[in-house]
């Protein structure tokens, strides 16, 4: 499979290219799971899967899962013009830049804006799903959160996600059926950094129960399936919580994982001590507490979770003789 020449519009494409065409932007771990599902599933061959990449070295890996690699860079808008009219559906998984849109616009996501502008140039896609974060809500003091709750980002990275959501909604008003997927912590035993094992081995402390926060999770395989469901069944201008719906405090999650792995449980410390012992990034995660309601995802997208809780998800990575323990 060769890298596609992207200069032609939809009408100029040969007949073999006129079936559904999915473009994955930000084809990392989750994007590759989506691609493998198409390559290995019952619908193999019915959807042509393409992926935007800024790295020529990634072409071979993408072709290995039957994905057509397209060279382009979200940080160089001129390279995206050729995307206009190419895809019928777009899955946007790329994160905003770590520093935002510049010194005077730290809260902007220029990558999503550049992609939206490129897609508007010709023949808009039917649907677009954007992978946002549940961090857009800020701290909710452990409340049950539905998608109708007003966003209140408390960090620059969350604010940039809100900006990206706005760009996606603007694209939706132009005629694209846009879905916003608000995603919590992603885990999977076969995902780099996808289990708490490394943190447990370091003995990183967690908060005492009285100071602890609620966290939410989704297995990477279930997330990939939810992304596809949103592209085909998501409602226009709709936000969805892509979460397993299990509500656990962070300390309980690490205790559970420690028990599964046969490791010591992490030490518990008060919040006052955490400020001295933990990084600012980790502290920011320990400063926001919410419980995500996932009923809209289950009801409207029809997602059936393979891993409805973290016990099932983490246990799936254990040796076969330990999985039933």
Secondary structure, DSSP 8 states (H G I E B T S, - for coil): -------S-GGGS-GGG-SEEEEEES-SHHHHHHHHHHHHSTTTTTEEEEEEES-GGGHHHHHTTT-EEEE--TTSGGGGGGGTTT-SEEEE-----TTTT-TT-TT--HHHHHHHHHHTTSS--SEEEEEEEGGGG---TT-EE-TTS-----SHHHHHHHHHHHHHHHHHHTT-EEEEEEE-EEE-TTSTT-SSHHHHHHT--EE-GGG--EE-EEEHHHHHHHHHHHHHH--TTEEEEES----EEHHHHHHHHHHHHT-----EE-HHHHHHHS-HHHHHHTT---EE--HHIIIII----S-SSHHHHHHTTS-GGGTT-
